[in-house]
Amino acid sequence: MSVHRRVRELIAASSETPPTTNYAGLKLLTPHGRGDPRRTVTDPRHWQLLFLCGFLAWGLQRNYLSIGIADMFIYLGCSLACQLGWALFRHNSDSSQALNWRNCGWQSAAITGLSLCLLLRTNSLVLCAVAAVLAISSKQLITHRGRHFFNPTNIAIVIMLLGSQHVWVSPGQWGHDLLLLILFAGLGLVVTVKSARLDTAGYFMACYAGLIFIRALYLGDPWPIAIHQLQDGALLLFAFFMITDPKTTPAHTTARVLYAAAIALTAYWFKFELHQSAGQFYALALVYALVPLLNRLYSAPIFYWQHPLQDDHTRT
């Protein structure tokens, strides 16, 4: 091989763009270290915010949701305020850093507030505020290797359900409107594809549906009963927008298969054996304990909303 040819190969190799598939919100840099606006990868959280706002508006317009305006303001306001407080704490009260909308993690806080609006019900505004603060604070206080351990919305719902008789979830509030279910599934697919977690939702739904149909076969129930049990908007919200949180799911594909199957089995046990309408939330909280073990058994690059070397303080 000639020297000139070898030099050309080395130059070509050094100019190749590194892969960016593991960083959903990666902002690519120019050779001078400046952001190139033409090559910015969309943050999946923006899609999730858009769809959750759409679900909330749809539910209010169709009278699916029994939630007041004050409750929504408390959920969203307390989530954002708590996120800002923790951002100030992390940056040693440096308001210039904490108030930077790109770095303060407002997207995750808004997603948490909207999720609480859609799922959690209470007759007390104080309990609304407590749920929002618990959800956001759990990301800072319950961590594993620098990353939050639980999905914040899920753990807040579980703690509130266990700690108060004045809090409940209404899995049947969305009804069984076929158009709405198709909308949930379609938009959920977009979000999970954007965050590279479509497989988790698919494995969970396949396993859970299989258990439902096996139960119907064992009991001699007609198939429409099993199908009716799967036509649940709350179940689709759970499958596409909660268990697919890329910050708390296993990184390896095989590990995510086991993770989704464990959630489906546990949720089925809670719902049909213990008769808990909120069984899927308890199931997810319990199965989170397996995530560190699965990540140890099946190693893979971990997920970041943004490149970890670019803005280390933006991890939320």
N, C-alpha and C positions, 0 to 999 in steps of 0.2 A: 504494500500500500504506500503510495507516494506521500511525502510530507504535506504537500499542498492539499491533497484530498483529506488527510487526517485533520488539518487545521480547519477546513470548511465544515467537517462533521462536528468538531468541538464547538464552533461558533453557532451552528444550527441547534445543537443540543442545549447550549446555554441560553438561547433566545426563546425556547419553548415555554409556553404558559403553563404553570403548575396546575394540577387538577384542583377544583374547588367544590367538589360535590358534597363534602362533609360540613360546609359552612353555609347555612341557609341565608344568612344576611350579609354575606361577604361583600365588602366594597373593594374592588380591585384597585391596585395602586399603579401609578405611572412609574417609570424609572426614577423620577425625582421624589417619590414618596407621596405624591398628591393624588387625591381621589379622581378617578376618571368617570365623569357623570354618564358617559355613554356605555359604561360596562358595570353598572350597579345592579346587583342581583336583588330582586324583590324579597323583602322580609315576609315570611309566611304569616306572621302575626297580623299584618295589615289585612290580609285576606280573611283571617279569622275574625277580626274586629268588624269588618264589613258584613260578614254573614251573620254574626251574632246580633248585630244591630238590626239586620233584616228580619231575623227570627223574632226578636223582641217586638218590632213594629207589627209584624204579621200576627203574632199572638195577641197583642193588645187590640188590633183592629177586628180580629175574629172572635174576641172575647174568650180566648183560650186561657189567658193568664189572669189570675185574680191577685193582682199586685197594684198597690197604689203608687202615685207619682212620688210621694214622700219616701217610700221604701226604695224606689229606684235611685233617687238622689242620694240617699244615705249609703246604699251599697256602692255606688260609683264614687261619690265624694270621699267616703272614708277609705276606700281602696287606693285612690290616687293620693290622698293626703298622707296615708301611712307609708306608701311607697316613697313619697318625697321625704318624709321624716327619716326613713332608713337610708335614703341616698345622702342626706345631710350628715347622718351619723358615719357612713362609710367614708365620706370625703372630709371628715373632721370639720363639719359646719362650713365648708367652702361652698357658698351658694352659687358661685360661677360655674362649678362643676355639677353640683346637684340639680340646678335648674336648667341645665343643658338638655333640651328635649330629646336629643339623640342618645344621651347617655344615662338618663335617669330611670329607664325601664318602665315608662308610662304605658307602653303597649301591653305588657304582661299584667299590670295593675288594672287596666281597663278591661281586659279579657276576663280577669277574675271577677270584677264588679258586675259585668254583663252576665256571666255564668251564674252568679248568685241570684241575679234578677230572674233568670229563666228557671232556676231549679229550687231555690229555698224559699219557704214561706214562714212568716211569723206575724203575730199581732202586736209586736213591740218594736218600735224604732230603735230602742237601745240594743235589742238583740241583733237587729240588722247591722248596727255599727260594730258590735262585738264580732260577728261573723266575718265582716270585711277585714277587721284588724287581725283576727286569728289567721285568716287566709294569707295575707301579705306577710305577716310576721313569721309564719311557718317557713317561708323561703329563707329567712335569715337565721332562724334559731335551730331548725332541724335540718342539718346538712350532712353530707357524706362526701369527703374529699373535695370540699369547696363547692359542691353543687347541692341544690335543695333536693330533699329526699322524697317528699310527697308532692303530688299535684295539689296546689294551694286550695283550689275550690273544693276538691274532694275531701281533704282532711278537715277543712272548716265545717263542711256539712256533717261529717261523721261526729266531730266533737260537739257540735251544737245539738245534734239528735240525741246523743248520749247524755248531754248535760242539762237539757231543758225539755220540759213537756209542752212548751209553747212554741216549738219549732217543728216543722214537718216538711216533707217533700210530697209532691203530687204527681206520681208517674203517669196517671191517666189524664192529666190536665190538657194534653195536646189532642186527645181523642184519637180517632183512627182514620182521619181524613187522608185518603190515598194520595191526593195531590200534594198535601203537606209532607207526607212521608217521602215521596219521590223528590221533593225539593230538598229535604234534609239530607237524603242520601246523595243526591247529585252535588250539592254544595260541600258536603262533607268529603266527598271524593276529591274535590279541588284542593281543599285544605290539607288533607293527608298526603296527596301527591306533592304539594309544595314543600311540606315538611319531611318528606321521604319516610312516612310511616303508614302508607296505605296497607301494607301487609299486616300490620298489627290489627287494624279494624277488620280486615277481611278474615283473618284467622279467628278472631273473637266471634264474629257473626256466624261463621261457618260452624264453629264448635257449639255455640249456644243454640243455634237453630237445630243442629243435629240432636242435641239433648232434648229439645222441646218435641221434636218429631218422634224420638224413641219413647219418650214418656207417653205421648198420645197413642202410639202403637201398643204399648204395654197396657194402658188403661182401656183400650178399645174406643178411644175418642175419635170422632170424625176429624178429617184433616182440616176443615175450616176452623176448628177450635185452635189448633196449633198455629195456623196462619194468623189468626186473630191475635194471638199472644205475641207474635213478632211484629205486628203492625202497631208499633208503639213509638211515638215521636221522642219520648224521653230516652228510650233505649238507643235510638239512633244518635241522639245528642251525646249520650254517654260513649257510644262506640267511636264516633268520628271526632269528637272534640274534647274528650277527657282522657281516655286510656291511650290516645295517640300523642300525648304530650312528649315531644322529643327530648326534653330535658330530664324526664323521669323514667322513660322506657329503656330497656336494654339496647345496647348499641349493635349487637350482632343479630343477623337475621334469624338464625336458629334459636337464639335466646328469646327473641320476640315471639316465635311460635310457641315456645313453652310458657312464656309469660301470658300470652293471650288465652291459651288453653286453660291455664290455672285460674285466670279471672272468670272465664266462662263457667268452669266447674264450680267455683266457689259461689258465684252469683246465683247459679241454679240451685245450689244447696240452701242458700239463704232464702231464696224466694219460695221454693216449693217444699222444702223440708221445715224451715223455721218460720215460713209465712211472713217474711219481712218485705214490705213493699219497696223499701230502700236498700234491698239486699246487694245491688250492684255496687253501691258506694262503700258498704262495709267490705265487700269482696276486694275491691281495688285497694283499700287501705291495708288489708292483710297481705295481699300479694306483693305489695311494695317491698316487703321484707326479703323477698327472693331476688330482687334486682341486683344488689351487690354481689351475691353468689353467682348469678347468671353472667354478670360482667366479668367476673374472675374466671369462670369456666370457659367463656367464649369471648375472647378479647377482640375489640374492634375500635376504630377511631371514634371518640366521643363527639357529641353534637354541640355546636355553638351557634347561637343566633348570629353572631358576628365573629370574624377571625380573631382568635385569642391573642395573637401577637399584635394586632392592630389597635384594639381598644380593650385592654384587659379589665378595666374597671366597668365595662358595660355588661358584664355577665349578670343575668337576672334569672 
